[in-house]
């Protein structure tokens, strides 16, 4: 008989291997991005085409929604990472391209919040490409945590 326990949508963690320590975002929402295998139509003499795989994959972006910590450390860490890549201020402040990308992991958790170690999704050559704005409001009665979205490009993911 197969295991009919379901994976929980609210039990996961997201970790980025960045610098000397891992950046663990207070992840609120994400998803496993879609993947496409490109095909090239092969003409035939019958007036139909046969799809032939081109061995070229494309992946949807990895989008993470996270809570911003009180000192803005997690938001600033991604911002600084993007600044290193983009070389915003002068032509000597950038870093070597080998340090631009890293590895990130999406780890599903059991209902008891234990990692499901044989189902960790590893994203390879991850680079931040879009960091959302932070909104501050003084006209609300109940303060709520600030959420932000970040989009990553990556080469591929594996289990």
DSSP file (Angstrom, degrees, kcal/mol; ACC not computed):
  #  RESIDUE AA STRUCTURE BP1 BP2  ACC     N-H-->O    O-->H-N    N-H-->O    O-->H-N    TCO  KAPPA ALPHA  PHI   PSI    X-CA   Y-CA   Z-CA
    1    1 A X              0   0    0      0, 0.0     2,-0.1     0, 0.0     3,-0.0   0.000 360.0 360.0 360.0 138.5    0.0    0.0    0.0
    2    2 A X        -     0   0    0      1,-0.1     2,-0.5     2,-0.0     0, 0.0  -0.399 360.0 -96.2 -83.4 160.8    1.3    3.4   -0.9
    3    3 A X        -     0   0    0      1,-0.1    -1,-0.1    -2,-0.1     0, 0.0  -0.650  34.7-174.0 -76.3 120.6    1.8    6.3    1.5
    4    4 A X        +     0   0    0     -2,-0.5     2,-0.2     2,-0.1    -1,-0.1   0.281  41.0 123.4-103.0  10.5   -1.3    8.6    1.3
    5    5 A X        -     0   0    0      1,-0.1     2,-0.3     0, 0.0    -2,-0.0  -0.503  56.6-136.2 -66.9 140.4    0.0   11.4    3.6
    6    6 A X        -     0   0    0     -2,-0.2     2,-0.2     1,-0.0    -2,-0.1  -0.685  14.3-108.1-100.6 153.3    0.0   14.7    1.7
    7    7 A X        -     0   0    0     -2,-0.3     2,-0.4     1,-0.1   103,-0.1  -0.557  37.4-121.8 -74.5 143.5    2.7   17.3    1.7
    8    8 A X    >   -     0   0    0    101,-0.5     3,-1.0    -2,-0.2   101,-0.3  -0.718   7.3-147.7 -91.9 135.1    1.7   20.4    3.6
    9    9 A X  T 3  S+     0   0    0     -2,-0.4    -1,-0.1     1,-0.2     3,-0.1   0.693  97.9  47.1 -74.1 -17.8    1.6   23.8    1.8
   10   10 A X  T 3  S+     0   0    0      1,-0.1     2,-0.5    99,-0.1    -1,-0.2   0.155  93.3  83.3-110.1  19.4    2.6   25.7    4.9
   11   11 A X    <   +     0   0    0     -3,-1.0    98,-2.9    98,-0.1     2,-0.3  -0.809  63.9  96.0-127.9  90.6    5.5   23.6    6.0
   12   12 A X  E     -A  108   0A   0     -2,-0.5     2,-0.3    96,-0.3    96,-0.2  -0.973  48.1-146.9-161.5 164.3    8.8   24.4    4.2
   13   13 A X  E     -A  107   0A   0     94,-1.7    94,-2.9    -2,-0.3     2,-0.5  -0.987   7.8-147.8-140.2 153.8   11.9   26.5    4.6
   14   14 A X  E     -AB 106  25A   0     11,-0.5    11,-1.0    -2,-0.3     2,-0.4  -0.984  17.1-177.8-125.6 125.6   14.1   28.2    2.0
   15   15 A X  E     -AB 105  24A   0     90,-2.6    90,-3.1    -2,-0.5     2,-0.5  -0.972  12.3-158.0-128.6 137.6   17.8   28.6    2.5
   16   16 A X  E     -AB 104  23A   0      7,-2.4     7,-2.7    -2,-0.4     2,-1.2  -0.964  19.0-135.4-114.6 127.4   20.4   30.4    0.3
   17   17 A X  E     + B   0  22A   0     86,-3.0    86,-0.5    -2,-0.5     2,-0.4  -0.692  48.2 153.0 -79.7  98.1   24.1   29.4    0.6
   18   18 A X  E >   - B   0  21A   0     -2,-1.2     3,-0.8     3,-0.7    -2,-0.1  -0.977  51.2 -35.8-137.7 121.1   25.6   32.9    0.6
   19   19 A X  T 3  S-     0   0    0     -2,-0.4     4,-0.0     1,-0.2     0, 0.0  -0.325 112.5 -28.1  70.4-149.9   28.8   34.0    2.2
   20   20 A X  T 3  S+     0   0    0      2,-0.0     2,-0.3    -3,-0.0    -1,-0.2   0.693 132.9  32.2 -77.4 -19.7   30.1   32.4    5.4
   21   21 A X  E <  S-B   18   0A   0     -3,-0.8    -3,-0.7    -5,-0.0     2,-0.3  -0.887  90.2 -98.0-133.1 166.5   26.6   31.6    6.6
   22   22 A X  E     -B   17   0A   0     -2,-0.3     2,-0.8    -5,-0.2    -5,-0.2  -0.624  26.6-134.2 -85.2 141.1   23.3   30.6    5.1
   23   23 A X  E     -B   16   0A   0     -7,-2.7    -7,-2.4    -2,-0.3     2,-0.7  -0.862  22.1-169.7 -93.4 110.7   20.6   33.2    4.5
   24   24 A X  E     -B   15   0A   0     -2,-0.8    -9,-0.2    -9,-0.2     2,-0.2  -0.892  10.5-151.2-105.7 109.3   17.3   31.7    5.6
   25   25 A X  E     -B   14   0A   0    -11,-1.0     2,-2.5    -2,-0.7   -11,-0.5  -0.479  24.9-116.6 -76.7 147.3   14.4   33.9    4.6
   26   26 A X  E     -E   67   0B   0     41,-0.6    41,-2.2    -2,-0.2    -1,-0.1  -0.507  48.6-158.9 -78.2  71.5   11.3   34.0    6.6
   27   27 A X  E     +E   66   0B   0     -2,-2.5    39,-0.3    39,-0.2   -15,-0.1  -0.309  28.4 171.5 -65.7 129.0    9.6   32.5    3.6
   28   28 A X  E     +     0   0B   0     37,-4.0     2,-0.3     1,-0.4    38,-0.2   0.686  66.9   6.8-107.0 -29.8    5.8   33.0    3.4
   29   29 A X  E     +E   65   0B   0     36,-1.7    36,-2.8     2,-0.0    -1,-0.4  -0.981  65.0 135.4-157.1 142.5    5.0   31.8   -0.1
   30   30 A X        -     0   0    0     -2,-0.3     2,-0.3    34,-0.2    34,-0.1  -0.924  25.2-149.7-163.9-175.2    6.8   30.1   -3.0
   31   31 A X        -     0   0    0     32,-0.4     2,-0.8    -2,-0.3    32,-0.2  -0.978  33.5 -94.0-160.0 161.8    6.2   27.4   -5.4
   32   32 A X        -     0   0    0     -2,-0.3    30,-0.0    30,-0.1    -2,-0.0  -0.759  54.4-123.6 -81.8 113.9    8.2   24.8   -7.4
   33   33 A X        -     0   0    0     -2,-0.8    29,-0.1    27,-0.1    -1,-0.1  -0.153  23.3-106.1 -63.1 152.9    8.7   26.6  -10.8
   34   34 A X        -     0   0    0     27,-0.2    26,-2.5    25,-0.0     2,-0.4  -0.317  29.3-149.1 -72.9 159.5    7.5   25.1  -14.0
   35   35 A X  E     -H   59   0C   0     24,-0.2     2,-0.4    -2,-0.1    24,-0.2  -0.984   7.2-162.9-133.1 142.4   10.0   23.6  -16.5
   36   36 A X  E     -H   58   0C   0     22,-2.8    22,-2.2    -2,-0.4     2,-0.6  -0.980  10.2-151.0-128.1 139.7    9.7   23.4  -20.3
   37   37 A X  E     -H   57   0C   0     -2,-0.4    20,-0.2    20,-0.2     2,-0.1  -0.952  27.2-130.3-106.4 119.9   11.6   21.2  -22.8
   38   38 A X  E     -     0   0C   0     18,-3.0    16,-2.5    -2,-0.6    17,-0.5  -0.383  23.3-164.7 -71.2 146.1   11.9   22.9  -26.1
   39   39 A X  E     -H   53   0C   0     14,-0.3     2,-0.5    15,-0.1    14,-0.2  -0.955  11.8-147.8-129.3 151.8   10.9   21.0  -29.3
   40   40 A X  E     -H   52   0C   0     12,-2.9    12,-2.0    -2,-0.3     2,-0.2  -0.978  26.9-119.7-116.2 127.1   11.6   21.7  -32.9
   41   41 A X  E     -H   51   0C   0     -2,-0.5     2,-0.6    10,-0.2    10,-0.2  -0.487  22.3-152.0 -68.2 132.4    9.0   20.6  -35.5
   42   42 A X  E     -H   50   0C   0      8,-2.6     8,-2.5    -2,-0.2    -1,-0.1  -0.922  15.3-134.5-105.1 114.7   10.4   18.1  -37.9
   43   43 A X  E     -H   49   0C   0     -2,-0.6     2,-0.3     6,-0.2     6,-0.2  -0.311  21.9-166.4 -66.5 151.8    8.6   18.2  -41.3
   44   44 A X    >   -     0   0    0      4,-1.1     3,-1.0     1,-0.0    -1,-0.0  -0.842  35.1-110.1-129.2 170.2    7.5   15.0  -43.0
   45   45 A X  T 3  S+     0   0    0     -2,-0.3    -2,-0.0     1,-0.2    -1,-0.0   0.581 110.7  69.8 -76.5  -8.1    6.3   14.2  -46.5
   46   46 A X  T 3  S-     0   0    0      2,-0.2    -1,-0.2     1,-0.0     3,-0.1   0.436 114.4-107.6 -90.4   0.5    2.8   13.6  -45.1
   47   47 A X  S <  S+     0   0    0     -3,-1.0     2,-0.3     1,-0.4    -2,-0.1   0.590  87.8 103.9  83.7   9.4    2.1   17.2  -44.3
   48   48 A X        -     0   0    0     -6,-0.0    -4,-1.1     2,-0.0     2,-0.4  -0.802  63.4-132.3-116.0 164.5    2.4   16.7  -40.6
   49   49 A X  E     -H   43   0C   0     -2,-0.3     2,-0.5    -6,-0.2    -6,-0.2  -0.921   7.7-146.0-117.9 144.6    5.2   17.7  -38.3
   50   50 A X  E     -H   42   0C   0     -8,-2.5    -8,-2.6    -2,-0.4     2,-0.4  -0.929  22.6-124.2-107.5 127.7    6.8   15.5  -35.6
   51   51 A X  E     -H   41   0C   0     -2,-0.5     2,-0.5   -10,-0.2   -10,-0.2  -0.577  26.8-166.9 -73.8 127.8    8.0   17.2  -32.4
   52   52 A X  E     -H   40   0C   0    -12,-2.0   -12,-2.9    -2,-0.4     2,-0.1  -0.968  22.5-121.4-116.7 123.7   11.7   16.6  -31.8
   53   53 A X  E     -H   39   0C   0     -2,-0.5   -14,-0.3   -14,-0.2   -15,-0.1  -0.397  15.6-160.2 -64.2 136.0   13.2   17.4  -28.4
   54   54 A X  E     -     0   0C   0    -16,-2.5    -1,-0.1     2,-0.2   -15,-0.1   0.393  34.9-121.3 -97.5   1.7   16.0   19.9  -28.7
   55   55 A X  E    S+     0   0C   0    -17,-0.5     2,-0.5     1,-0.2   -16,-0.1   0.759  72.8 128.5  62.3  25.7   17.5   19.1  -25.3
   56   56 A X  E     -     0   0C   0    -18,-0.4   -18,-3.0     2,-0.0     2,-0.3  -0.964  40.7-164.7-115.4 122.3   17.1   22.7  -24.2
   57   57 A X  E     -H   37   0C   0     -2,-0.5     2,-0.4   -20,-0.2   -20,-0.2  -0.739   7.4-167.0-102.9 151.3   15.2   23.4  -21.0
   58   58 A X  E     -H   36   0C   0    -22,-2.2   -22,-2.8    -2,-0.3     2,-0.4  -0.996   9.1-156.5-134.2 140.4   13.8   26.7  -19.7
   59   59 A X  E     -H   35   0C   0     -2,-0.4   -24,-0.2   -24,-0.2    95,-0.1  -0.906  18.8-118.9-117.5 141.2   12.6   27.2  -16.2
   60   60 A X        -     0   0    0    -26,-2.5   -27,-0.1    -2,-0.4   -24,-0.0  -0.377  49.7 -87.2 -66.4 155.9   10.1   29.7  -14.8
   61   61 A X        -     0   0    0      1,-0.1     2,-0.7    92,-0.1    92,-0.2  -0.288  36.1-118.2 -65.3 153.0   11.6   32.1  -12.3
   62   62 A X  E     - F   0 152B   0     90,-2.2    90,-2.8   -29,-0.1     2,-0.5  -0.847  33.8-166.9 -90.6 117.4   11.8   31.2   -8.6
   63   63 A X  E     - F   0 151B   0     -2,-0.7     2,-0.4   -32,-0.2   -32,-0.4  -0.933   5.4-172.9-114.7 126.5    9.7   33.7   -6.7
   64   64 A X  E     - F   0 150B   0     86,-2.8    86,-2.4    -2,-0.5     2,-0.5  -0.960  11.6-159.9-119.4 131.9    9.9   33.9   -2.9
   65   65 A X  E     +EF  29 149B   0    -36,-2.8   -37,-4.0    -2,-0.4   -36,-1.7  -0.965  27.2 171.7-107.1 125.6    7.6   36.0   -0.7
   66   66 A X  E     -EF  27 148B   0     82,-2.8    82,-2.5    -2,-0.5     2,-0.4  -0.910  36.4-108.5-135.5 158.7    9.3   36.6    2.7
   67   67 A X  E     -EF  26 147B   0    -41,-2.2   -41,-0.6    -2,-0.3     2,-0.4  -0.715  35.2-128.3 -83.8 135.1    8.9   38.6    5.9
   68   68 A X        -     0   0    0     78,-2.7    78,-0.4    -2,-0.4   -43,-0.0  -0.716  24.8-125.1 -85.7 129.3   11.4   41.4    6.3
   69   69 A X    >   -     0   0    0     -2,-0.4     3,-2.0     1,-0.1     6,-0.1  -0.261  27.0-101.5 -72.8 164.8   13.2   41.3    9.7
   70   70 A X  T 3  S+     0   0    0      1,-0.3    -1,-0.1     2,-0.1    -2,-0.0   0.760 122.6  44.6 -60.6 -30.0   13.2   44.3   12.0
   71   71 A X  T 3  S-     0   0    0      0, 0.0    -1,-0.3     0, 0.0    -2,-0.1   0.347 108.2-121.7 -95.4   6.4   16.7   45.4   11.1
   72   72 A X    <>  +     0   0    0     -3,-2.0     4,-2.8     1,-0.1     5,-0.2   0.673  67.8 139.9  62.0  19.9   16.1   44.9    7.3
   73   73 A X  H  >  +     0   0    0      1,-0.2     4,-2.1     2,-0.2     5,-0.1   0.909  67.2  44.8 -62.2 -45.0   19.0   42.4    7.4
   74   74 A X  H  > S+     0   0    0      2,-0.2     4,-1.5     1,-0.2    -1,-0.2   0.908 116.7  45.7 -69.9 -39.1   17.5   39.8    5.0
   75   75 A X  H  > S+     0   0    0      1,-0.2     4,-2.3     2,-0.2    -2,-0.2   0.934 114.8  48.0 -65.0 -45.9   16.2   42.5    2.5
   76   76 A X  H  X S+     0   0    0     -4,-2.8     4,-3.2     1,-0.2     5,-0.2   0.837 105.1  59.6 -65.9 -33.6   19.6   44.3    2.6
   77   77 A X  H  X S+     0   0    0     -4,-2.1     4,-1.8    -5,-0.2    -1,-0.2   0.919 110.2  41.5 -61.0 -43.3   21.5   41.1    2.1
   78   78 A X  H  X S+     0   0    0     -4,-1.5     4,-2.3     2,-0.2    -2,-0.2   0.898 114.4  52.5 -70.8 -40.0   19.7   40.5   -1.2
   79   79 A X  H  X S+     0   0    0     -4,-2.3     4,-2.3     1,-0.2    -2,-0.2   0.934 110.4  47.5 -59.7 -47.0   20.0   44.1   -2.1
   80   80 A X  H  X S+     0   0    0     -4,-3.2     4,-2.3     1,-0.2    -1,-0.2   0.884 109.5  54.3 -62.4 -38.4   23.8   44.1   -1.5
   81   81 A X  H  X S+     0   0    0     -4,-1.8     4,-1.7    -5,-0.2    -1,-0.2   0.923 109.7  46.9 -59.6 -45.7   24.1   40.9   -3.5
   82   82 A X  H  X S+     0   0    0     -4,-2.3     4,-2.9     1,-0.2    -2,-0.2   0.878 109.9  53.7 -65.4 -37.8   22.4   42.6   -6.4
   83   83 A X  H  X>S+     0   0    0     -4,-2.3     4,-1.9     2,-0.2     5,-0.6   0.889 105.8  53.5 -63.9 -39.2   24.6   45.6   -6.0
   84   84 A X  H  <5S+     0   0    0     -4,-2.3    11,-1.1     1,-0.2    -1,-0.2   0.908 114.5  41.4 -60.7 -41.4   27.7   43.4   -6.2
   85   85 A X  H  <5S+     0   0    0     -4,-1.7    -2,-0.2     1,-0.2    -1,-0.2   0.924 118.1  45.4 -71.4 -44.7   26.5   41.9   -9.5
   86   86 A X  H  <5S-     0   0    0     -4,-2.9    -2,-0.2    -5,-0.1    -1,-0.2   0.640  91.6-142.4 -80.1 -15.6   25.3   45.2  -11.0
   87   87 A X  T  <5 +     0   0    0     -4,-1.9    -3,-0.1    -5,-0.2     7,-0.1   0.970  27.6 179.3  52.0  65.6   28.3   47.3  -10.1
   88   88 A X      < +     0   0    0     -5,-0.6    -1,-0.1     1,-0.1     3,-0.1   0.790  64.0  33.1 -71.6 -34.2   26.2   50.3   -9.3
   89   89 A X  S    S-     0   0    0      1,-0.3     2,-0.3    -6,-0.2    -1,-0.1   0.867 119.8 -13.4-103.1 -39.8   28.8   52.9   -8.3
   90   90 A X    >   -     0   0    0      0, 0.0     3,-0.7     0, 0.0     4,-0.3  -0.949  64.9 -99.2-156.0 174.6   32.1   52.5  -10.2
   91   91 A X  T 3  S+     0   0    0     -2,-0.3    -3,-0.0     1,-0.2    -4,-0.0   0.390 115.3  51.2 -85.2   6.7   33.9   50.0  -12.4
   92   92 A X  T 3  S+     0   0    0      1,-0.1    -1,-0.2    -5,-0.0    -5,-0.0   0.448  91.0  73.4-117.0  -3.1   36.1   48.7   -9.5
   93   93 A X  S <  S+     0   0    0     -3,-0.7    -2,-0.1    -6,-0.0    -6,-0.1   0.591  75.3  99.5 -89.6  -9.2   33.5   47.8   -6.9
   94   94 A X        -     0   0    0     -4,-0.3     2,-0.2    -7,-0.1    -9,-0.1  -0.191  65.5-129.7 -74.1 167.7   32.1   44.7   -8.6
   95   95 A X        -     0   0    0    -11,-1.1     2,-0.1     1,-0.1    -1,-0.1  -0.673  35.1 -81.3-110.5 168.3   32.9   41.1   -7.8
   96   96 A X    >   -     0   0    0     -2,-0.2     3,-2.0     1,-0.1     4,-0.3  -0.425  39.0-119.2 -69.9 145.6   34.0   38.3  -10.0
   97   97 A X  G >> S+     0   0    0      1,-0.3     3,-1.3     2,-0.2     4,-0.6   0.741 108.6  71.3 -60.6 -23.3   31.2   36.5  -11.8
   98   98 A X  G 34 S+     0   0    0      1,-0.3    -1,-0.3     2,-0.2     3,-0.2   0.789 100.2  47.0 -63.8 -25.0   32.1   33.3  -10.1
   99   99 A X  G <4 S+     0   0    0     -3,-2.0    -1,-0.3     1,-0.2    -2,-0.2   0.436  91.9  82.8 -95.5   0.7   30.8   34.7   -6.9
  100  100 A X  T <4 S+     0   0    0     -3,-1.3     2,-0.2    -4,-0.3    -1,-0.2   0.908  89.4  48.5 -71.0 -41.3   27.5   36.0   -8.3
  101  101 A X     <  +     0   0    0     -4,-0.6     2,-0.2    -3,-0.2    26,-0.2  -0.600  62.9 166.5-103.1 162.3   25.6   32.8   -8.2
  102  102 A X  E     - C   0 126A   0     24,-1.3    24,-3.4    -2,-0.2     2,-0.4  -0.797  36.6 -84.9-150.9-169.8   25.1   30.3   -5.5
  103  103 A X  E     -     0   0A   0    -86,-0.5   -86,-3.0    -2,-0.2     2,-0.3  -0.869  35.3-171.4-110.2 144.7   23.0   27.3   -4.4
  104  104 A X  E     -AC  16 123A   0     19,-2.0    19,-3.3    -2,-0.4     2,-0.4  -0.961   7.4-150.4-133.6 153.7   19.6   27.6   -2.7
  105  105 A X  E     -AC  15 122A   0    -90,-3.1   -90,-2.6    -2,-0.3     2,-0.6  -0.984   9.3-160.5-131.2 134.9   17.4   24.9   -1.2
  106  106 A X  E     -AC  14 121A   0     15,-2.6    15,-2.6    -2,-0.4     2,-0.6  -0.963  20.3-168.3-107.9 115.0   13.7   24.5   -0.7
  107  107 A X  E     -A   13   0A   0    -94,-2.9   -94,-1.7    -2,-0.6    13,-0.1  -0.909  10.7-146.9-111.6 112.2   13.1   22.0    2.0
  108  108 A X  E     -A   12   0A   0     -2,-0.6     8,-2.5    11,-0.4     2,-0.3  -0.482  18.7-145.8 -71.0 148.9    9.6   20.6    2.6
  109  109 A X  B     -I  115   0D   0    -98,-2.9  -101,-0.5  -101,-0.3     6,-0.2  -0.849  10.3-117.3-116.9 151.7    8.7   19.7    6.2
  110  110 A X    >   -     0   0    0      4,-3.0     3,-2.6    -2,-0.3  -103,-0.1  -0.277  43.8 -94.8 -72.8 169.6    6.6   17.0    7.7
  111  111 A X  T 3  S+     0   0    0      1,-0.3    -1,-0.1     2,-0.1  -104,-0.0   0.752 131.9  56.9 -58.6 -21.4    3.5   18.0    9.7
  112  112 A X  T 3  S-     0   0    0      2,-0.1    -1,-0.3  -101,-0.0     3,-0.1   0.287 122.6-111.5 -89.9   9.8    5.9   17.7   12.8
  113  113 A X  S <  S+     0   0    0     -3,-2.6     2,-0.4     1,-0.3    -2,-0.1   0.748  71.5 140.6  65.4  29.3    8.1   20.3   11.1
  114  114 A X        -     0   0    0      1,-0.0    -4,-3.0     0, 0.0    -1,-0.3  -0.817  59.1-102.9 -96.1 141.4   11.0   17.9   10.4
  115  115 A X  B     -I  109   0D   0     -2,-0.4     2,-1.2    -6,-0.2    -6,-0.2  -0.351  17.6-135.9 -64.2 141.0   12.8   18.2    7.1
  116  116 A X    >   -     0   0    0     -8,-2.5     3,-2.0     1,-0.2    -8,-0.3  -0.787  27.7-171.8 -92.4  89.4   11.9   15.6    4.4
  117  117 A X  G >  S+     0   0    0     -2,-1.2     3,-0.8     1,-0.3    -1,-0.2   0.739  75.2  55.3 -65.8 -27.4   15.6   15.1    3.5
  118  118 A X  G 3  S+     0   0    0      1,-0.2    -1,-0.3    -3,-0.1    -2,-0.0   0.392 108.4  50.8 -87.2   7.2   15.1   13.0    0.4
  119  119 A X  G <  S+     0   0    0     -3,-2.0   -11,-0.4   -11,-0.1     2,-0.3   0.069  72.2 137.6-127.5  23.4   12.8   15.6   -1.2
  120  120 A X    <   -     0   0    0     -3,-0.8     2,-0.6    39,-0.3   -13,-0.2  -0.554  46.8-142.0 -70.0 131.2   15.0   18.7   -0.8
  121  121 A X  E     -C  106   0A   0    -15,-2.6   -15,-2.6    -2,-0.3     2,-0.5  -0.874  14.8-159.3 -99.3 119.4   14.9   20.8   -4.0
  122  122 A X  E     -CD 105 158A   0     36,-3.2    36,-2.2    -2,-0.6     2,-0.5  -0.875   3.2-155.1-104.5 125.6   18.2   22.3   -4.8
  123  123 A X  E     -CD 104 157A   0    -19,-3.3   -19,-2.0    -2,-0.5     2,-0.4  -0.868  15.5-148.1 -98.8 128.7   18.4   25.3   -7.1
  124  124 A X  E     + D   0 156A   0     32,-2.9    31,-2.5    -2,-0.5    32,-0.8  -0.782  68.8   5.9-105.2 141.1   21.8   25.6   -8.9
  125  125 A X  E    S-     0   0A   0     -2,-0.4     2,-0.3    29,-0.2    -1,-0.2   0.939  82.0-171.0  57.2  54.0   23.5   28.9  -10.0
  126  126 A X  E     +C  102   0A   0    -24,-3.4   -24,-1.3    -3,-0.4     2,-0.4  -0.574  11.1 176.6 -80.8 135.0   20.9   31.1   -8.3
  127  127 A X  E     -G  153   0B   0     26,-2.7    26,-2.8    -2,-0.3     2,-0.3  -0.996  30.4-122.2-137.9 131.0   21.0   34.9   -9.0
  128  128 A X  E     +G  152   0B   0     -2,-0.4    24,-0.3    24,-0.2     3,-0.1  -0.567  32.9 169.7 -72.7 134.8   18.6   37.5   -7.7
  129  129 A X  E     +     0   0B   0     22,-3.0     2,-0.3     1,-0.3    23,-0.2   0.563  63.2  24.8-120.5 -16.4   17.0   39.4  -10.5
  130  130 A X  E     -G  151   0B   0     21,-1.5    21,-2.8     2,-0.0     2,-0.5  -0.939  56.2-170.4-154.4 129.0   14.2   41.4   -8.9
  131  131 A X  E     -G  150   0B   0     -2,-0.3    19,-0.2    19,-0.2   -56,-0.0  -0.984  26.5-126.7-121.8 125.0   13.7   42.6   -5.3
  132  132 A X        -     0   0    0     17,-3.4     2,-0.1    -2,-0.5    16,-0.0  -0.155  25.8-100.3 -70.1 162.3   10.4   44.1   -4.3
  133  133 A X        -     0   0    0      1,-0.0     2,-0.5    15,-0.0    16,-0.2  -0.357  28.5-124.5 -75.9 158.3    9.8   47.5   -2.7
  134  134 A X        -     0   0    0     -2,-0.1     2,-0.5    14,-0.1    14,-0.1  -0.928  22.1-151.3-105.6 129.0    9.2   47.9    1.0
  135  135 A X        -     0   0    0     -2,-0.5     2,-0.4    12,-0.3    12,-0.1  -0.882  10.1-170.4-105.9 127.4    6.0   49.7    1.9
  136  136 A X        -     0   0    0     -2,-0.5     2,-0.4    10,-0.0    -2,-0.0  -0.943   5.4-176.4-114.0 136.5    5.7   51.8    5.1
  137  137 A X        -     0   0    0     -2,-0.4     3,-0.3     1,-0.1    -2,-0.0  -0.998  19.4-175.8-136.1 132.1    2.3   53.2    6.3
  138  138 A X  S    S+     0   0    0     -2,-0.4    -1,-0.1     1,-0.2    -2,-0.0   0.525  76.4  72.8 -99.4  -8.2    1.6   55.4    9.3
  139  139 A X  S    S+     0   0    0      2,-0.0     2,-0.3     0, 0.0    -1,-0.2  -0.005  73.8  99.6-101.9  30.4   -2.2   55.4    8.9
  140  140 A X        -     0   0    0     -3,-0.3     3,-0.1     1,-0.1    -3,-0.0  -0.888  57.8-151.4-115.8 149.5   -3.0   51.9   10.1
  141  141 A X  S    S+     0   0    0     -2,-0.3     2,-0.7     1,-0.2    -1,-0.1   0.899  86.0  46.6 -83.8 -44.3   -4.2   50.8   13.5
  142  142 A X  S    S-     0   0    0      0, 0.0    -1,-0.2     0, 0.0     2,-0.1  -0.877  85.2-135.5-104.3 110.9   -2.8   47.3   13.7
  143  143 A X        -     0   0    0     -2,-0.7     2,-0.3    -3,-0.1    -2,-0.0  -0.396  23.2-166.0 -64.8 138.2    0.8   47.0   12.6
  144  144 A X        -     0   0    0     -2,-0.1    -4,-0.0     1,-0.0    -1,-0.0  -0.917  27.6 -96.7-122.5 150.4    1.5   44.1   10.3
  145  145 A X        -     0   0    0     -2,-0.3     2,-0.4     1,-0.1   -76,-0.1  -0.332  42.1-112.4 -63.3 147.7    4.8   42.6    9.3
  146  146 A X        -     0   0    0    -78,-0.4   -78,-2.7   -12,-0.0     2,-0.3  -0.695  30.5-159.0 -83.9 130.1    6.2   43.8    5.9
  147  147 A X  E     -F   67   0B   0     -2,-0.4     2,-0.3   -80,-0.2   -12,-0.3  -0.825   9.4-173.9-106.0 149.6    6.3   41.2    3.2
  148  148 A X  E     -F   66   0B   0    -82,-2.5   -82,-2.8    -2,-0.3     2,-0.4  -0.969  15.3-137.1-140.2 154.0    8.6   41.4    0.2
  149  149 A X  E     -F   65   0B   0     -2,-0.3   -17,-3.4   -84,-0.2     2,-0.4  -0.914  15.7-174.3-113.9 142.0    9.0   39.4   -3.0
  150  150 A X  E     -FG  64 131B   0    -86,-2.4   -86,-2.8    -2,-0.4     2,-0.4  -0.998  10.2-152.5-132.4 138.2   12.3   38.4   -4.6
  151  151 A X  E     -FG  63 130B   0    -21,-2.8   -22,-3.0    -2,-0.4   -21,-1.5  -0.913  10.9-163.7-111.8 137.7   12.7   36.7   -8.0
  152  152 A X  E     -FG  62 128B   0    -90,-2.8   -90,-2.2    -2,-0.4     2,-0.3  -0.942  10.8-151.1-120.2 140.7   15.6   34.5   -8.8
  153  153 A X  E     + G   0 127B   0    -26,-2.8   -26,-2.7    -2,-0.4     2,-0.3  -0.783  27.1 171.6 -96.2 154.0   17.0   33.2  -12.0
  154  154 A X        -     0   0    0     -2,-0.3   -29,-0.2   -28,-0.2   -95,-0.2  -0.969  41.2-121.6-157.2 164.7   18.8   29.9  -11.9
  155  155 A X  S    S-     0   0    0    -31,-2.5     2,-0.3     1,-0.3   -30,-0.1   0.945  80.4 -42.8 -79.0 -51.2   20.3   27.3  -14.2
  156  156 A X  E     -D  124   0A   0    -32,-0.8   -32,-2.9   -98,-0.0     2,-0.3  -0.967  50.4-124.0-166.1 170.2   18.2   24.3  -13.1
  157  157 A X  E     -D  123   0A   0     -2,-0.3     2,-0.3   -34,-0.2   -34,-0.2  -0.934  21.8-174.0-127.2 157.6   16.9   22.5  -10.0
  158  158 A X  E      D  122   0A   0    -36,-2.2   -36,-3.2    -2,-0.3    -2,-0.0  -0.947 360.0 360.0-144.1 162.1   17.3   18.9   -8.8
  159  159 A X              0   0    0     -2,-0.3   -39,-0.3   -38,-0.2    -1,-0.0   0.356 360.0 360.0-102.9 360.0   16.0   16.6   -6.1
